Amino acid sequence: MTGTPPPTRHVDAARLSAWISGELSERDTAVVRAHVQSCPPCRDVAAELRAQVTATRGLDRPEPPPTLWAAIEGALDQPPPRRWSWPATLTGALAGAAAVVALTTGLAHLRKGEGNGLGNGLGEGIGTALIAADASTRSPITDPLLVEAERELEQAALSYERAVDRLRKILDREQVLWDPETRARIGDRLARLDEAVAHSRAVARRDPGDSTGADMLFSAYQRQIA
């Protein structure tokens, strides 16, 4: 039997491309060249890659307008608008508030389950932690963890209120530059969000033992900020 035995492994396209562009070392170049000469499939792939390189070199390379780079540099030098920092900052606050709500719910669940064997005090735990609930409707809280959770919920709600107030001021300043249609559309959306917050707060006051009030209230806060 004469002749060179066919190669058992092909050279991948990335290595063939590096060989064609001269990026391989002398040793690797010699190895790939010898393989391509003895492997018809790899020789065909190499020929296709060379044709693509030739076609690419023939493409036009239009120059960008002279003002493009100056505009990009100016945009990079400008500090980001402050109004975009609020949603990013408050995303963390929302996550923290959600964690506190979950913690309060779990603690109340365990607390009631141990006290009477029912183990279904989820709504009561959330109710005692609601900022908007009437103090007269709450039962006394003696568990230190629940007290701390309630305090953190109150602080989270106050943070939301302050953030919304700051965003409103920024909005009032910026909207003078908007067209009337955009101004009306944003105003209508804000009015509906205000109604959602007011309704959620009313639900929390009316039934502090219902976890729905807490969920609705913090969801409404999130939509206001977003």
N, C-alpha and C positions, 0 to 999 in steps of 0.2 A: 504494500500500500504506500503510495507516494503522496507528496503534497503536504501543506500545513493543515493541521486539524482545525475545524471551525471553533471560534471562541465560544465559551459556555456562558459568558455574561456580557451584556451590552453596556455601553457607556451611556449614562443618563444625559438628558438634553442640557441640563445646566452645565455639566462638565464639558460637553461638546461645545457649548456656546463660549465658555471660558477659553477653550482651546482655539476656537476660531478668532477670538478677539485678542489672543496673545497674552492672556492673564496667567497661564500656568508656568511652572518652572521648566527648565530645560529637560529634566528627567521625565516629568509628567507629560510634557509635550511629546516626547519621543514615544512614550508608552501609548498615548491616545492615538498618535499617528499610525503606529504599527497596528493597533486594533482596528482602526477605521479602514485601513488598506485590506484587511483580511475579513471584514464583517460587512456584507452587503447592506443589511438593515441599518447599521450605524452610518454607513457611507451615504445612504439615501437621506437620513435625518440631517447629517452634516451639510449635504447639498441644499436642503430646504432652508436650513439656518443661514447659510451663506446668501441665498437668494433674498431672504428677509432683510439681512443686513444691507445688502446692495440697494434694495427698494427703500429702506428707511433713510439711507444717506441721500437719496434723491428727493426727499420731501423738502418743501420750503420751510424756512424758520422765520416767520414774520416777527419783526421787532415790535414790542409793546409801545403804546403811545408814551411820549416823554413825561407826561404828567402822572403816569401810573405809579412809579416808584416813590415819587414825592408824596402822593396821596397815601400810600401804604405806610411810609415812614411817619407821616403826620398822625395817622390813626394809631400806630403803635406807641407813639410818644404820649398820647392823651391818656389821662387816668380814667379808669372805668367809672361810669355814672354811679352815684351813690344809691340811686333807687334800686339798682339790681342787687345790691348787697343785702337788702332786707329779706327777700324771700329765702336766700341761701342761709342766712343766719337763723331765720325762724323755722327752717326745716328741722334743725336740731332741737329747737325748743319744742316743736310739736312731737317729735319722737320721744323726748323726755317726758312730756305730759302724758303721752299714751302709755309709757312704761309705768308712770305713777298710778294712772287709772287702773292698769292691770294689777299692780301690786296691791292697791287698796281693795280691789275686788277679791283677789285671792285671800288676803288677810281676813276680810270679813267673812268669806266663805268658810275658812277654817275655824274662825272664832265661833260662828253660830253653829257649825257642825259639831264642835266639841261641847257646846253648852247644852243643846237639846237633842242631839242625835239626828236632826233633820238634814243638816248640811246643805241648805238651799238659801243661804243669806247673801247671794250675790247682789241683788238689788239694794238691800239695806246697806252693804258696804259702800257702794257707789253713792248712794244718797247721802251718807254721812260725810262724804268727801266733796260734795258739790259746793262750789263757791257761791252759787246763786241761791242755794236753798235757804229757807228761813231758819234762823237759829231756834225758834220756838218749836219747830217740827222735828228737830233732831233729838235723838236720845243721847244721854251723856256718853262721851268717848273716854275710856280709861286706858285703852291699849296704846302704849307709847308709839308703836309703829304706825298705827292708824292716825294718831295725832300728827305725827311728822308727815305722813302722806297727805293729809288734808292741808297742812301748811304749804307743802310744795305745790299742790293743785291750785291753791289760792294765788301763790306767786306766779305760776304759769299763766293763769287767767289774767292777772294784772299786766304781765308782760305782753300778752296778746293785745290787750286794750291799748296800752301805750304804743305798741308797734303800729296798730291800725291807725291811731291818731296821727303818728308821724307820717305814715303813708298817705293819709288824707291831705296833710299839709303839702307834701311833695306833689300830689296829684293836682291840688288847687293851683299850684304855681305853674305846673307844666301844661295844664289843659288849655290855657289861653292860646297856645300855639296850635291846637288841633282844629280840624274843620268841624263845623256844627254837627254833622252826622255822627262822627266819632264821639264827640262830646256827649251827645244825647244817648248813644248806645252804652257808653261806659256809665253814665249817670243812672240809666235804667237798671243795669246789672248791679251797681252798688246799692241801689234802693232795695232790690230784691234780696240781696245778701243781708242788709240791715234787718229786713223783715224776718229772715231766717234766724238770725241771732236772737232777736227779740222773742220769737216764738219758742226757740229752744230754751231760753232763759225762763220763760213762763212755764214750760213743761217741767223744768227742774224745780221751780218753786212749788208748783201744784202737787207734784208727786216725787219727793226726794228719795223715796225708796225704789224708784224705777231707774235702772241703768240706762234706759233709752235717752233720758234727759242729758246725761253726761256725754253720751256718744254724739247726740245731735248738736250740743253746744260746741264741743271742740271741733267737730266737722265744719260747723258754720264759721268758726274762727279761721280754720285752715283755708276755706274758700275765700274769705275776705282778704287774707294776706296774699294768696296766690293770684 
